[in-house]
Amino acid sequence: MKRLLLIFLVACGRDNALVDGDCAPGYELLGGACILSKDAATTDAAEEAPGDATLDVPALDGPPGDAPADAISCDDGLTLCNGTCVDTSSDPFDCGSCGVVCPSLLCQNSKCQGGVPGSFVVIGHDYGASYSAAQAKLLGNALLLSTATNVRVRSYEQYAAAGAVSNVKAILNATAAAASRTVTYTTATTPTDVSPGMSALNTDVLVVYDQSSAPANALAAIGAGWASTISNFGHVGGVVIVLDGAGGAKPQMPALIQSAGVLDVTGDTSITPGTPLDVVAPSDAIGLGVVSPYGAAKRSVYFACNEPNGGTVTYVVEDPANDAGPSQPVVVHKIAP
């Protein structure tokens, strides 16, 4: 009997030893031995490893702390944006739709207010037969009105002379390289490549060459078709450069310039090559660093312009000695309306 009791004590341990024929609390007698009861085992396991315990927690539809999607409703006229009801017709951080931030912090009628004015530059040189360093500087300055590191130039070449196109691109490339910039070109060979093909999303600068081979009476209609696109382009910072040398048998560039809304000019007059031209606005962005006077190259013109010098219109270069009497503009820089 003593040997049997000793076996029980060793098998069950002191904590679960038989006491007067019963097991210690938390144990039960099974097959002559005291073993840990099922209820006690479950409790002990939960206490020893609380991270493994399973809790009955209601599931959430979204991340912790977020209310269910159907818990927020907005009054009529308001839109739920990032968890807040806003009026997208006037909220500058959600203007027109969620997440549209107005740079001006002004939103009216669901549209951001304000704009970055662009520039219209009309140059009375075609850069075809010849050009001087001064003329190259004028054209390069016009390109650099764009602040883009990679300037996207839309090049309207439909009726332009190949030599003029080549010379202009060489000047633009050299100017960009000297300013640690680059130029990429989109060639436009039909009027629709400019309108509706052009926008500030794909173009920084529009270059319109002297369309010296255009058929009679063609350019006025082309310009009229561009007017809306060019106006919108200028309103958001676009740069438009138009060149005119009165080239070809049927020169019509003033008609295109006027009908497109670039500048109100009614005619152009050829300048005798070598005529001294004065840079009368050397502090204007187009006139910076241009030597004055400089001689007119072949196929240069001055304009009959109905928009006087002053305000948003700057006569940069003038022909002081022409048959019309007073000085006439050769290069005009206009801030886009």
C-alpha positions in Angstrom: 0.0 0.0 0.0 2.8 2.5 0.8 4.4 1.7 -2.6 1.1 2.3 -4.4 0.5 5.7 -2.7 4.1 6.8 -3.6 3.5 5.9 -7.3 0.4 8.1 -7.2 2.3 11.0 -5.7 5.0 10.7 -8.3 2.6 10.4 -11.3 0.3 13.2 -10.2 2.8 15.5 -8.6 2.3 17.3 -5.3 -0.2 19.8 -6.6 -2.6 17.2 -7.9 -2.0 14.4 -5.5 -4.8 12.3 -4.1 -6.0 13.7 -0.8 -8.1 11.3 1.0 -9.1 9.6 -2.3 -9.8 12.9 -4.1 -7.8 15.0 -6.6 -6.7 18.5 -5.9 -8.9 21.3 -7.3 -8.6 21.6 -11.1 -7.7 17.9 -11.6 -9.8 14.9 -12.1 -9.3 11.2 -11.5 -8.9 9.2 -14.7 -7.5 5.6 -14.9 -6.2 5.9 -11.3 -4.3 9.1 -12.0 -5.1 12.8 -11.5 -5.1 14.8 -14.7 -5.8 18.4 -15.5 -9.4 19.0 -16.2 -10.6 20.4 -19.6 -12.0 23.6 -18.1 -8.8 24.4 -16.3 -6.7 23.7 -19.3 -8.7 26.1 -21.4 -8.5 28.8 -18.8 -4.7 28.3 -18.2 -4.0 28.4 -22.0 -5.9 31.7 -22.4 -4.0 33.2 -19.4 -0.6 32.1 -20.6 -1.1 33.2 -24.3 -3.6 36.1 -24.4 -2.5 37.0 -27.9 -3.9 33.7 -29.2 -7.3 34.1 -27.6 -10.2 34.6 -29.9 -12.6 37.5 -29.3 -16.0 38.0 -30.7 -15.6 41.5 -32.2 -18.1 42.9 -34.7 -16.5 43.3 -38.2 -16.0 46.9 -39.5 -16.6 47.8 -43.2 -13.5 50.2 -43.3 -10.3 50.8 -41.5 -10.4 51.3 -37.7 -11.8 54.7 -36.7 -13.6 55.2 -40.0 -17.4 55.3 -40.0 -19.1 52.9 -42.4 -19.6 54.4 -45.9 -23.4 54.7 -45.4 -22.9 56.5 -42.1 -22.2 59.9 -43.8 -24.8 61.6 -45.9 -24.5 65.2 -47.4 -27.2 67.7 -47.8 -28.4 68.5 -51.3 -25.8 70.5 -53.2 -22.9 69.1 -51.3 -20.4 66.4 -52.2 -18.6 63.9 -50.0 -14.9 64.5 -50.5 -12.3 62.8 -48.3 -14.9 62.3 -45.5 -16.2 65.9 -45.5 -19.2 67.4 -47.2 -18.1 70.3 -49.4 -19.6 72.6 -52.0 -17.6 71.8 -55.1 -18.9 74.9 -56.8 -16.9 77.2 -54.5 -14.4 75.0 -52.5 -10.9 75.9 -53.8 -9.6 72.5 -52.6 -12.3 70.5 -54.4 -13.2 72.8 -57.3 -15.6 71.1 -59.7 -14.8 67.7 -58.3 -12.9 66.2 -55.4 -9.2 66.8 -55.2 -9.0 69.7 -57.7 -7.0 72.4 -55.9 -7.0 75.9 -57.4 -3.5 77.5 -57.5 -5.2 80.8 -56.8 -7.4 79.4 -54.0 -10.3 80.9 -55.8 -13.2 78.7 -57.1 -16.3 80.1 -58.7 -19.0 78.2 -60.5 -17.0 75.0 -60.2 -14.0 76.6 -62.0 -10.7 77.8 -60.7 -10.3 81.6 -61.1 -7.3 83.5 -62.4 -4.8 82.4 -65.0 -1.1 82.8 -66.0 -1.1 85.2 -69.0 0.8 84.0 -72.0 2.3 86.0 -74.8 1.7 86.7 -78.5 4.9 87.7 -80.4 4.7 89.0 -84.0 8.0 89.3 -85.7 8.5 90.9 -89.1 11.3 88.6 -90.2 10.8 85.2 -91.9 14.3 83.8 -91.2 14.4 82.2 -94.6 16.9 83.8 -96.9 19.1 85.3 -94.2 19.1 86.5 -90.6 21.4 88.4 -88.3 22.5 87.6 -84.7 20.1 90.3 -83.5 17.2 88.6 -85.3 18.2 85.3 -83.8 18.2 86.8 -80.3 14.7 88.2 -80.8 13.4 84.7 -81.7 15.3 83.0 -79.0 14.0 85.4 -76.4 10.4 84.7 -77.6 11.0 80.9 -77.0 12.3 81.5 -73.5 9.0 83.2 -72.5 8.0 79.6 -71.8 9.3 78.5 -68.4 9.3 74.8 -69.3 12.5 72.9 -69.0 11.6 70.8 -72.1 9.8 73.3 -74.3 7.1 71.6 -76.4 7.0 73.5 -79.7 4.1 73.0 -82.1 5.5 73.9 -85.5 2.9 75.0 -88.1 4.6 74.3 -91.5 1.8 73.7 -93.9 2.7 76.4 -96.5 6.1 77.4 -95.1 9.4 77.4 -96.9 11.7 74.5 -95.9 14.7 76.8 -95.5 12.8 79.0 -93.0 11.7 76.1 -91.0 15.2 74.7 -90.8 16.7 78.0 -89.8 14.1 78.7 -87.1 14.6 75.3 -85.5 18.3 75.7 -85.5 17.9 79.0 -83.6 15.4 77.6 -81.1 17.6 74.5 -80.5 20.7 76.6 -79.9 18.8 79.0 -77.6 17.4 76.2 -75.5 20.8 74.5 -75.2 22.4 77.7 -74.0 19.8 77.9 -71.3 20.2 74.3 -70.3 16.9 73.4 -71.8 15.6 71.2 -74.6 13.0 71.5 -77.3 10.7 68.8 -78.7 8.6 69.5 -81.8 5.2 68.5 -83.0 4.9 69.2 -86.7 1.6 70.7 -87.7 0.8 70.3 -91.4 -3.0 71.0 -91.4 -5.0 73.7 -89.7 -6.7 71.1 -87.4 -3.3 70.2 -86.0 -3.5 73.6 -84.3 -7.2 73.8 -83.6 -8.5 71.6 -82.1 -5.2 69.7 -81.8 -3.3 72.1 -79.6 -3.8 72.7 -75.9 -1.6 73.6 -72.9 -1.6 69.8 -72.2 0.6 69.1 -75.2 2.1 72.5 -76.2 4.1 75.3 -74.6 4.9 77.4 -77.7 3.2 77.6 -81.1 5.4 78.8 -84.0 3.7 79.9 -87.1 6.1 80.5 -90.0 5.5 82.8 -92.9 3.1 80.7 -95.0 4.7 81.9 -98.3 3.1 79.2 -100.5 -0.5 79.5 -99.2 -3.2 79.7 -101.9 -5.0 82.9 -102.3 -7.5 83.9 -99.6 -6.7 80.8 -97.5 -5.0 82.2 -94.4 -7.9 84.4 -93.1 -10.2 81.4 -92.8 -7.4 79.4 -91.1 -6.8 82.1 -88.6 -10.5 82.4 -87.8 -10.7 78.7 -87.2 -7.9 79.0 -84.6 -9.1 82.1 -82.7 -10.9 80.3 -79.9 -8.0 77.8 -79.3 -5.4 80.5 -79.4 -7.3 82.6 -76.9 -7.6 79.8 -74.5 -4.0 78.8 -75.0 -2.8 82.3 -74.3 -5.0 82.6 -71.2 -3.2 79.7 -69.5 0.4 80.8 -70.2 0.9 79.6 -73.8 3.3 81.5 -76.1 2.4 82.2 -79.8 5.1 83.3 -82.2 4.1 84.4 -85.7 6.7 85.2 -88.4 6.0 87.4 -91.4 8.3 88.3 -94.3 5.7 89.0 -97.0 7.0 86.0 -98.9 5.4 84.3 -101.8 3.2 85.5 -104.7 0.2 86.0 -102.5 1.4 87.2 -99.0 -1.5 87.0 -96.5 0.1 86.8 -93.1 -1.6 89.9 -91.7 -5.0 88.3 -92.4 -4.0 85.2 -90.5 -2.6 87.3 -87.6 -5.7 89.4 -87.3 -8.3 86.7 -87.8 -6.6 84.5 -85.2 -6.9 87.2 -82.6 -3.1 87.5 -82.2 -2.8 91.2 -83.1 -5.0 93.6 -84.9 -2.8 94.3 -88.0 -4.2 95.3 -91.4 -1.1 95.0 -93.5 2.6 94.6 -93.8 5.2 96.5 -95.9 8.5 95.1 -97.0 11.7 96.7 -95.6 14.7 97.3 -97.8 17.5 95.0 -96.7 20.1 96.7 -94.6 17.7 99.3 -93.2 18.6 100.2 -89.6 15.9 99.0 -87.2 15.7 100.3 -83.6 15.2 98.2 -80.5 12.9 100.7 -78.7 12.0 98.4 -75.8 15.3 96.9 -74.7 13.9 96.1 -71.2 11.1 94.0 -72.6 11.6 90.3 -72.4 11.8 90.1 -76.3 14.3 92.9 -76.5 16.7 91.8 -73.8 20.3 91.7 -75.1 19.4 92.6 -78.7 21.9 95.0 -80.3 20.4 98.2 -81.5 20.2 99.3 -84.2 20.5 96.2 -86.4 20.1 95.9 -90.2 17.0 94.3 -91.7 17.7 91.0 -93.4 15.9 90.0 -96.6 12.2 89.5 -96.3 11.6 91.8 -93.4 8.4 93.9 -92.9 6.8 96.5 -90.7 3.2 96.4 -89.7 0.1 98.6 -89.9 -1.1 98.0 -86.4 -4.4 99.1 -84.9 -3.3 98.3 -81.4 -1.2 101.2 -80.1 2.0 100.9 -78.1 1.4 100.8 -74.4 -0.3 98.7 -71.7 -0.3 95.1 -72.7 1.1 95.9 -76.2 4.8 96.7 -76.6 6.5 97.7 -79.8 9.9 96.1 -79.3 11.5 96.9 -82.7 10.6 99.7 -85.0 11.5 100.9 -88.5 12.2 104.6 -88.0 12.8 105.5 -91.6 9.9 104.3 -93.7 7.7 105.9 -96.3 4.7 105.9 -93.9 6.2 108.7 -91.9 6.2 107.9 -88.2 8.0 104.8 -86.9 6.2 101.5 -87.6 6.5 98.3 -85.5 8.5 95.4 -86.8 8.4 93.3 -83.7 5.5 93.4 -81.2 5.1 91.6 -77.9 1.5 91.4 -76.6 0.4 90.0 -73.3 -2.4 87.6 -74.0 -5.8 88.9 -73.0 
